[in-house]
Amino acid sequence: MSTLIIYAPATGHHKPGHPEGRHRLADLLPFLEGQGVLADVMHLAEPHQASLADLRRVHSEGLIELVRRVSQHGGGMLDHGDTYATAVSYELASLAVGGCLTAVDAIMTGRAVNGFALVRPPGHHAETSSISGFCLFNNVAAAARYAQANYGVKRVMIMDFDVHHGNGTQDIFFQDESVLFASTHLFLPRMFYPGTGGVSEVGIGSGRGFTLNVPLLPHVGDAGYGRLFQEVIWPKAKAFAPELILVSAGYDAHWQDPLAMAGLSLTGYAHIVRALVTMAQKLCHGRILFVLEGGYQIDALFYGILNTLYALLDQDKICDPLGSMPQAETDVTELLHLLKERHLIY
């Protein structure tokens, strides 16, 4: 199986003390090399910068200009929270998008079956016209639109398993029946960022029914996530019949992540990833691209990426040195009932 890696660590996009900094990816390649996985990867492709046209497919001129202007003036804050830019962030965020487009090219032309875009800054909180949540440009949304514009792809599924709701991706595709957006995330309004992604948010207009939000209470662990994927996400994906699957891959749902309170273990993550790879094999000729989002406990992040690469390479390996969540898992039976009723899954 041909697996492509895009690596764009954006070392110049960094703010001391910020959780989303260059330390997240700086030592990743030596780690992967030490695990022996890079020898089995097709190749590390060089990303290119996204064009303005690529960015305009998903973002307003105002948002693009804001990032460009703040970067041009040496950097600063892009929102009222904690999303920052440095003097080179515009170029590096464009490179992150371009890396995803490079991977789409390889997958859609058959030069690779699947891939992983190990890029930053992350993107799934970037809306059409608004920046937040450490995200500048929406990498996965730009990849979806690029596949549609350049390869005639009619149906793209975006699966987001970051612990935070992908509000930006939802915003961009909320009225669009050509993109199925599914998200598993903690949902504690006014308590946990961003506070969106309730069961009732299913899309509007022609996009109604093409947004699937799976809002979780704290400490849903491996078994609960597994049931949700098997009983809700799988049937929704099968009915949609995507031609390409894109994954917003956040590893901050791990039980040790410092910014959240979910309950996945590395083993649970590996099973989710393998379910998605199998889904792609059965529904769209194996065409799947993982795009890095969050993950702020470095061991969980690195081993999560390693296990994802094992799945993409069809290797029967899982590394989990961190073990399982010590708390009892939160039951998801009632949530499953609500989701099946809302999305007519029987």
Protein Blocks (a to p, Z undefined) as FASTA:
>chain_A
ZZdddddehlmlccehiabdfklmmmmmmmmmmnommmmpmbdcddddddfklmmmmpcf
klmmmmmmmmmnopacfbfklbccdfklmmmmmmmmmmmmmmmmmmmnopafbdcddddd
dfklpcfkbceehiabdfklmmmmmmmmmnopabdcdddfbfbdcfklmmmmmmcckbcc
dddddddehkacghiaifklnbeajlgoiaccddddehiafklmmmmmmmmmmmmmmmno
pabdcddddfklpfkbckbccfbdfklmmmmmmmmmmmmmmmngopacdddfedjbfklm
mmmmmmmmmmmnopacdddfkbpafbdcddfklmmmmmmmmnopZZ
